Amino acid sequence: MASLKPVVDLVTHRKPRFPGESAAYRDARTALLAEEIEFRRHMTRLVEQRRSLPPGPLIEKDYRFRDEQGFEVGLSDLFGDKDALVAYFWMYGPERERPCPMCTNWIGSVDGNAADIKQRVAYKIFGRSPVERQFAFAQERGWRDTDFVQTVGDDYANDLGLLTPDGEYPALVVFRKDGEGIRLFWMSEMTGEMGDPGQDPRDAPDIAALWSILDLTPDGRPADWYPKLRY
């Protein structure tokens, strides 16, 4: 790996685009820029560490799904011609009148990039509601490039601990095909017990663009605000 230049040297290249910044703003913004560069480097190391994970466990169970054409398929069929599958289980079980607003926001934020994502990997949304119901909601939201499947039975949700007496929970899982079968590559494992004071136990980085954009604003992400299904 190439040696990295000291951050203190990199921030000297900062060129303010608007005149009139105070010395206090200049110093604080330069210090923040140094932290942003360090954060970028940390995220790069995190990605490399994730990619270097040893082979995960083989998926022994034959999980079944129903695709948008109504055909029953297995987990391996969801890969298509790809070696990796990004699967998001959303909170839209048959008992729900409407899906979870947070899951809706997550899927909506990814839908804009779904066509590009699917050039590299398979991408599917798993739900317990009939696939027709999921697809109808997608049309309502104007989602064009997201593929939905219905889990046949609750084995998948139960095995991942997503069904509790309090309801259902989401899950982001990445599977990988190799010569031996399908393996777990990575899944989100941040639970409520891992949250910091005053914060949701959110993943890092946030995949939903909503929070990343709000983090750039003066008020940041409100602790008591969540997106709605209708505005």
Secondary structure as the mmCIF struct_conf table of DSSP 4:
data_model
#
loop_
_struct_conf.conf_type_id
_struct_conf.id
_struct_conf.beg_label_comp_id
_struct_conf.beg_label_asym_id
_struct_conf.beg_label_seq_id
_struct_conf.end_label_comp_id
_struct_conf.end_label_asym_id
_struct_conf.end_label_seq_id
HELX_LH_PP_P HELX_LH_PP_P1 ALA A 2 PRO A 6
HELX_RH_AL_P HELX_RH_AL_P1 VAL A 7 LEU A 10
HELX_RH_3T_P HELX_RH_3T_P1 VAL A 11 HIS A 13
BEND BEND1 ARG A 17 PRO A 19
HELX_RH_AL_P HELX_RH_AL_P2 ALA A 23 ARG A 51
TURN_TY1_P TURN_TY1_P1 SER A 52 SER A 52
HELX_LH_PP_P HELX_LH_PP_P2 LEU A 53 PRO A 55
STRN STRN1 LEU A 58 LEU A 58
BEND BEND2 LYS A 61 LYS A 61
STRN STRN2 ARG A 64 ARG A 66
TURN_TY1_P TURN_TY1_P2 GLU A 68 GLN A 69
BEND BEND3 GLY A 70 GLY A 70
STRN STRN3 GLU A 72 GLY A 74
HELX_RH_3T_P HELX_RH_3T_P2 LEU A 75 PHE A 79
TURN_TY1_P TURN_TY1_P3 GLY A 80 ASP A 81
BEND BEND4 ASP A 83 ASP A 83
STRN STRN4 ALA A 84 PHE A 89
BEND BEND5 MET A 91 MET A 91
TURN_TY1_P TURN_TY1_P4 PRO A 94 GLU A 95
BEND BEND6 GLU A 97 ARG A 98
HELX_RH_AL_P HELX_RH_AL_P3 PRO A 101 ILE A 117
TURN_TY1_P TURN_TY1_P5 LYS A 118 ARG A 120
BEND BEND7 VAL A 121 VAL A 121
STRN STRN5 ALA A 122 GLY A 127
BEND BEND8 ARG A 128 SER A 129
HELX_RH_AL_P HELX_RH_AL_P4 VAL A 131 ARG A 141
TURN_TY1_P TURN_TY1_P6 GLY A 142 GLY A 142
BEND BEND9 ASP A 145 ASP A 145
STRN STRN6 PHE A 148 THR A 151
BEND BEND10 VAL A 152 ASP A 154
HELX_RH_AL_P HELX_RH_AL_P5 ASP A 155 ASP A 159
TURN_TY1_P TURN_TY1_P7 LEU A 160 GLY A 161
STRN STRN7 LEU A 163 THR A 164
TURN_TY1_P TURN_TY1_P8 PRO A 165 ASP A 166
STRN STRN8 GLY A 167 GLU A 168
STRN STRN9 ALA A 171 ASP A 178
TURN_TY1_P TURN_TY1_P9 GLY A 179 GLU A 180
STRN STRN10 GLY A 181 MET A 187
HELX_RH_3T_P HELX_RH_3T_P3 GLY A 192 MET A 194
HELX_LH_PP_P HELX_LH_PP_P3 GLY A 195 ASP A 196
TURN_TY1_P TURN_TY1_P10 PRO A 197 GLY A 198
BEND BEND11 GLN A 199 GLN A 199
BEND BEND12 ALA A 204 PRO A 205
BEND BEND13 ALA A 208 ALA A 208
HELX_RH_AL_P HELX_RH_AL_P6 ALA A 209 LEU A 214
TURN_TY1_P TURN_TY1_P11 ASP A 215 LEU A 216
BEND BEND14 THR A 217 THR A 217
TURN_TY1_P TURN_TY1_P12 PRO A 218 ASP A 219
BEND BEND15 ARG A 221 ARG A 221
TURN_TY1_P TURN_TY1_P13 ALA A 223 ASP A 224
BEND BEND16 LEU A 229 LEU A 229
#
